[in-house]
Amino acid sequence: MNVLKIAAFSDGETGGNPAGVVIGDALPPEARMQRIAAEVGFSETAFAAPIGNGWRVRYFSPQSEVPFCGHATIALGAALALQRGDGVFALTLNQAQITVEGRRDGDVIAAALQSPPTHSAPAAPELVSDALALFGYAPGDLDPRIPPAVAHAGANHLVLALRSRKALSAMHYALEAGRALMQRAELTTIVLVHAESPQRFHTRNPFASGGVYEDPATGAATAALAGYLRDIAWPHGGAIDVVQGEDMGMLSRLHADIPPTPGSSIRVSGTARVMAA
């Protein structure tokens, strides 16, 4: 089976988050998709097959299926553009209908996804306390302008905003403890974020629920964060830029357009580069 390897949300011809992409006439059996994702070893592999006028898509991490993955969707959009030509592709996920766009420009492909609808709610104090303990942070490390919340854009993400870039850079945790917390709270990831300005953010994204210590670029979490910022009337001006992966040596750049309608889809865009087989 041909597995394409594409880094999504790249910094030109470097950086980004690698994803596997498998495009076939039909989706393989679930157990085989899980096995392939584990063998590929990236944080997610997207599997796509034609359905109607679009594509049926499922996402697998090395240890579990994920309802929605932003960077693997961007990688899929790039792969479809390479195979089918530039265009906007309709995707049917397990729990949502979305689109992804791919446009070729030499070896770098511009791609954009429309996320599932968004919603958010304040995080329970017990969850916040457990998360702070996991990372070794204190309540005073949190930025009160962006209160802790569980934000959703196809999957649940705990948002913890930090006052300083230094605190973000110092992130560390025990993988098994992180997995237990995320599974208990039904979280896909935790988004640690520092606001450099109202429109520029630095993020880190532990993904212990999928067996991955940290992702260098996370489109689903960026969409959830953007939706949450809209919910709290953050002065985003209609868009935010996110820098992720810098502390991992895998600089990634994500852009999110935020329409004014509460709960509406977020457009997350960036570039993707094809990796060596």
C-alpha positions as a printed Julia matrix, in Angstrom:
277×3 Matrix{Float64}:
   0.0    0.0    0.0
   1.38   3.38  -1.04
   1.73   5.75   1.92
   2.52   9.35   1.0
   4.5   11.31   3.58
   3.69  15.02   3.64
   4.67  17.67   6.2
   1.74  20.04   6.83
   1.97  23.68   7.94
   5.59  23.82   6.81
   7.83  26.85   7.02
   8.42  26.98   3.28
  10.54  23.95   2.39
  11.35  23.03   6.02
   9.47  22.29   9.23
   5.84  21.27   9.48
   4.16  18.22  10.97
   4.6   14.95   9.04
   1.47  12.96   8.25
   0.84   9.77   6.37
  -1.74   9.8    3.57
  -3.27   6.67   2.02
  -5.65   7.17  -0.93
  -7.35   4.08  -2.32
 -10.48   2.8   -4.04
 -11.89   1.72  -0.67
 -10.89   2.16   2.95
  -8.95  -0.8    4.37
 -10.42  -2.69   7.35
 -10.16  -0.75  10.6
  -7.57  -3.08  12.13
  -5.36  -2.7    9.07
  -5.63   1.11   9.15
  -4.6    1.05  12.8
  -1.67  -1.24  12.02
  -0.5    0.94   9.11
  -0.69   4.1   11.25
   1.45   2.4   13.91
   3.99   1.29  11.28
   4.16   4.77   9.73
   4.75   6.17  13.2
   3.6    9.74  12.55
   1.13  11.34  14.93
  -1.63  10.71  12.37
  -2.22   8.97   9.08
  -5.25   9.9    6.96
  -7.05   7.25   4.91
  -9.3    8.41   2.05
 -11.52   6.7   -0.51
 -14.05   8.08  -3.02
 -17.65   8.46  -1.88
 -20.23  10.25  -4.04
 -18.72  13.53  -5.17
 -16.15  13.59  -2.39
 -14.01  11.47  -0.11
 -14.62   9.32   2.96
 -11.81  10.01   5.43
 -10.66   8.41   8.68
  -7.67   9.34  10.83
  -5.52   7.06  12.95
  -2.74   7.84  15.41
  -0.27   5.06  16.28
  -2.56   3.97  19.12
  -6.12   5.02  18.32
  -8.57   6.5   15.83
  -9.01  10.29  15.99
 -12.3   11.96  14.91
 -10.55  14.88  13.18
  -6.94  15.84  12.51
  -6.06  19.19  11.0
  -2.49  18.6    9.82
  -3.38  15.25   8.24
  -6.28  16.98   6.46
  -3.88  19.59   5.07
  -1.57  16.75   3.98
  -4.54  15.01   2.32
  -5.48  18.23   0.5
  -1.93  18.47  -0.82
  -1.98  14.83  -1.91
  -5.33  15.21  -3.7
  -4.08  18.34  -5.48
  -1.02  16.41  -6.68
  -3.12  13.47  -7.88
  -6.3   15.2   -9.07
  -5.26  18.78  -9.74
  -5.96  21.97  -7.83
  -9.38  22.17  -6.25
 -11.66  22.07  -3.23
 -12.45  18.55  -2.03
 -15.48  17.53   0.04
 -14.62  15.23   2.96
 -16.95  13.02   4.99
 -15.52  12.35   8.44
 -16.92  10.1   11.17
 -18.87  12.98  12.7
 -18.73  15.91  10.29
 -18.7   17.13   6.71
 -15.83  19.48   5.84
 -13.73  20.59   2.87
 -10.04  20.9    2.12
  -8.44  22.92  -0.65
  -5.11  22.2   -2.35
  -3.18  24.44  -4.77
   0.17  23.44  -6.28
   3.13  25.8   -6.52
   6.21  23.81  -7.42
   7.26  21.48  -4.6
   5.24  23.42  -2.04
   1.45  23.15  -1.96
  -0.85  25.72  -0.39
  -3.71  24.07   1.49
  -6.67  25.17   3.61
  -9.31  23.3    5.54
 -12.72  24.31   6.8
 -13.08  22.89  10.29
 -16.18  21.29  11.79
 -18.36  23.7   13.81
 -16.78  25.03  16.99
 -17.93  25.42  20.58
 -16.26  25.91  23.95
 -16.96  25.85  27.67
 -15.01  26.81  30.8
 -12.75  24.01  32.01
 -13.71  22.38  35.3
 -11.47  23.49  38.2
 -10.46  19.89  38.88
  -9.32  19.43  35.29
  -7.32  22.66  35.39
  -5.7   21.62  38.66
  -4.77  18.19  37.26
  -3.35  19.73  34.08
  -1.26  22.26  35.97
   0.13  19.47  38.13
   0.89  17.38  35.03
   3.08  20.13  33.54
   4.46  21.48  36.81
   2.8   24.88  36.34
   1.27  27.05  39.07
  -2.0   29.0   38.8
   0.06  32.2   38.58
   1.57  30.96  35.31
  -1.81  31.27  33.58
  -2.83  34.28  31.5
  -6.15  35.49  33.01
  -7.16  37.12  29.71
  -7.7   33.65  28.2
  -9.28  31.5   30.93
  -8.85  27.69  30.78
 -11.46  26.09  28.55
 -12.36  22.95  26.69
 -12.59  24.0   23.04
 -14.02  21.88  20.25
 -13.57  21.94  16.46
 -14.16  18.31  15.59
 -12.37  17.1   18.74
 -11.96  18.3   22.32
  -8.86  20.25  23.38
  -8.03  21.75  26.76
  -6.75  25.32  26.28
  -4.25  26.6   28.85
  -2.89  30.1   28.18
   0.45  30.99  29.75
   1.69  34.44  30.71
   5.23  33.98  29.37
   6.98  32.47  26.37
   9.58  31.12  28.81
   6.95  29.04  30.61
   5.76  27.66  27.28
   9.3   26.72  26.29
   9.77  24.89  29.6
   6.86  22.5   28.97
   7.51  18.94  30.14
   5.35  16.08  31.41
   5.19  12.31  31.83
   3.64  10.7   28.75
   1.69   7.97  30.57
   0.31  10.45  33.11
  -0.7   12.74  30.25
  -2.43   9.89  28.44
  -4.38   8.97  31.58
  -5.52  12.55  32.1
  -6.57  13.05  28.46
  -8.45   9.76  28.34
 -10.19  10.49  31.63
 -11.26  13.97  30.46
 -12.02  12.81  26.87
  -9.46  15.2   25.42
  -7.67  14.69  22.12
  -4.89  17.17  22.97
  -3.95  19.95  25.36
  -3.19  23.33  23.78
  -0.59  25.36  25.66
  -0.61  28.88  24.27
   1.16  32.2   24.75
  -0.27  35.36  23.2
   2.6   37.43  21.8
   0.02  39.91  20.49
  -3.75  39.85  19.86
  -3.14  38.2   16.48
   0.08  36.21  16.96
   0.31  33.14  19.18
   2.92  30.57  20.12
   1.57  27.11  20.94
   2.69  23.66  22.02
   0.43  20.65  21.72
   0.88  17.5   23.84
  -0.94  14.57  22.19
  -0.46  11.84  24.79
  -3.92  10.4   24.06
  -2.53   9.24  20.72
   0.79   8.09  22.13
   2.65  11.19  20.88
   4.54  13.44  23.31
   4.09  16.6   21.23
   2.93  17.64  17.76
   4.86  20.34  15.84
   1.68  21.61  14.11
  -1.94  20.95  15.03
  -4.65  22.3   12.74
  -7.58  20.91  14.72
  -6.32  22.51  17.93
  -5.69  25.8   16.12
  -9.28  25.77  14.84
 -10.56  25.05  18.34
  -8.4   27.83  19.81
  -9.63  30.29  17.17
 -13.24  29.38  17.88
 -12.67  29.85  21.6
 -11.05  33.27  21.08
 -14.17  34.26  19.14
 -16.37  33.02  21.99
 -14.58  35.22  24.55
 -14.56  38.27  22.23
 -10.77  38.31  21.98
  -9.61  41.21  19.73
  -8.4   38.9   16.94
  -9.45  41.2   14.11
 -10.75  38.29  12.05
  -7.6   36.14  11.93
  -4.71  34.79  13.97
  -1.26  33.44  13.13
   0.14  30.54  15.14
   3.78  29.54  15.47
   4.2   25.97  16.68
   7.01  23.41  16.79
   9.72  26.0   17.39
  10.82  24.4   20.67
  11.03  21.04  18.88
  13.25  22.34  16.08
  10.37  21.83  13.61
   9.06  25.34  13.03
   5.51  25.35  11.7
   3.21  28.17  10.68
  -0.58  28.1   10.8
  -3.1   30.79   9.87
  -6.73  30.8   11.0
  -9.48  33.0    9.56
 -12.25  33.66  12.09
 -15.68  34.63  10.74
 -17.95  36.53  13.13
 -20.79  33.98  13.37
 -20.57  32.09  16.7
 -19.93  28.38  16.24
 -19.17  28.62  12.54
 -16.33  26.82  10.79
 -12.76  28.11  11.06
 -10.55  28.23   7.96
  -7.06  26.98   8.82
  -4.4   27.31   6.14
  -0.71  26.86   5.51
   1.71  25.17   3.17
   2.67  21.52   2.81
   5.78  19.84   1.45
   6.2   16.35   0.13
   8.77  14.38   2.1
  11.15  11.78   0.73
   9.65   8.3    0.62
